[in-house]
Amino acid sequence: MSSPMLETRKLAKIYDDGRVEALRGVDVTIEAGEYVAITGPSGSGKSTLLHLLGGLDTPTRGEVLFQGSELGATIDLDQYRSRHVGFIFQAFHLLPTLCAVENVQVAMLALNQRANHRAERAASLLEEMGLKERMRHYPNELSAGERQRVAIARALANEPSILLADEPTGNLDSVNSAHIMSILQGIRERRGMTLVIVTHENEIANSAPRHIRIRDGRVEA
Amino acid sequence: MASQLSFTGFAWKNLWRRRLRTLLTLGGITMGIAAFVALVGFSRAFEHEWMRMYESSGIDIAVVQTNFLNSTLDQSLGAKISSVPEVAQAVPMIFNLMDLTPDVNALAYGWLANSYELDSLTLLSGHRFRDGQPEVLLGDLLASNLNKKTGDILSIQGKDFTVVGVFRGGTALEDGAVILPLDQMQIIASMQGKVTAFHVQVRPAPSGEAQDRYIKKVSTKIEAVMPGIRAVPAAERAANNQIVSLAHSVAWGTSSIALLIGIIGIANTMAMSVFERTREIGILRALGWKGRHVILLILTEAAGLGVAGGFLGIIVGWGALRLLSTLPQTASVVSASLSPYHLLESFLIAIASGLAAGAWPAWRDAHLSPVEALRYE
């Protein structure tokens, strides 16, 4: 039987010298191709869980397994983030000195790919996001919805198997939110990717077949 | 075709983002390198000119006082030096630096009228001076700076001297010099019976013995007959000459301070730039950039500043050296030539300065956790 795409075992994260216990022994399993929404009130630990699943941070106790291998032990975290995971953030986090097509390429700079391949792939992803005419525009020249689409293209640049989104519609109006969600779901269906979204919006949470509810650092039954 | 983003292109965009700060930093490192190029270039050119002068005048050994910057020896020691069988000639001489006018400095030599050193000079006009007469020879560069020609009168230390000839030597040190009869120089310098050095020509080396080995052997013999004096082979004298050593020390000291200021400028720029971009570095780490990629990016930016500063610094420094070589106050001791070694050295120092200045900010950001960097305000 094959290992799940992601699995956590007794995952705990403590901040500020023990004063903040963000996660207290979380066990979750996410299969390949699943679409999962992580929900919970503010400060419940849902973003912390997403960061640990994505290898952005290391747990205080417990472990995160990717296809059965422990992150940080048998899989290098940098390599995991560059090859297997794509991140989408609420604040977009585009680099202001780079235009849209360069922002997508920057994700590929860490891998040894040819420059023309990087440029072609970035252009093709932006075209897929409906931004063909906006490739040379800088983040401050793009609308919030366009910026998030550039961020999605960047997350897909290295063809990851997992897409992790932290409140991806948090800074968008309802029209752009719906557009971004339809793009994310379309990507997951076409590419068979695993999609994990942290959200506090019921509408988005309800669009996912499976919820993981977090409260006070624990998974609710 | 979509624009391609390269690693260096990314570094350049980061530098260009804060143009004024980048340009000011560039100005700092440029001035540091320019000071190094000009000052160290000057001191090396000075040493080189000494070497050429010794070579062209046929001096094999300089006999000087052991410890003092201004060497002073009794003229009577000449006979003792000449008693060494391998010595062909030992001529006394006085060397000094003089303010001939408020604007014109010159190297001044006191030589005997029959000194073999005069043989290496080409007289452009006039004739040699005579011992015991208030007569001088002027190098053509000095003559031009003083606007003097053969037959004119030149006042030195309140005494009038007739310019009896204008010569061209093999080096700027000679072309910018005034040469007086030794006895006249002793009078105006209050050095009666004293000389600065003896310049020795040795007899031909015995067959089978290398010339430099032979010269060293003769130097040792001279030192043995006259304790307390130094007999230095001419090639070493050019490098170890106290004036050249002083010029080297001042040049290295001053340019090191200028370089340090340049390095602090780059370090400040890199530190500020990296702190401002902490969150962006977090984004790069989130995208899978390894710590070494972040280090490489920051060091590329710092080295870029070093390369540009080095390039501009060399141009400015060389310009300064050229200017010095044309000024009457300095023309006699400065040549505008720069060796390829010195240029390469300056360029490497500029790059190394950039890398040293970028090292700490690079190391700091490479070791930040991505999530910590992303939360940075």
Interface residues (C-beta under 8 A of the other chain):
Chain A: H51 G54 L56 D57 T58 D78 Q79 Y80 R81 S82 R83 F87 F89 H93 L95 P96 T97 L98 C99 V101 E102 Q105 V106 A107 L109 A110 L111 A115 N116 R118 A119 E120 A122 A123 M135 R136 R154 N158
Chain B: M1 A2 S3 Q4 L5 S6 F7 F10 K13 N14 W16 R17 R279 E280 I283 L284 R285 A286 L287 G288 W289 K290 G291 H293 S369 P370 V371 L374
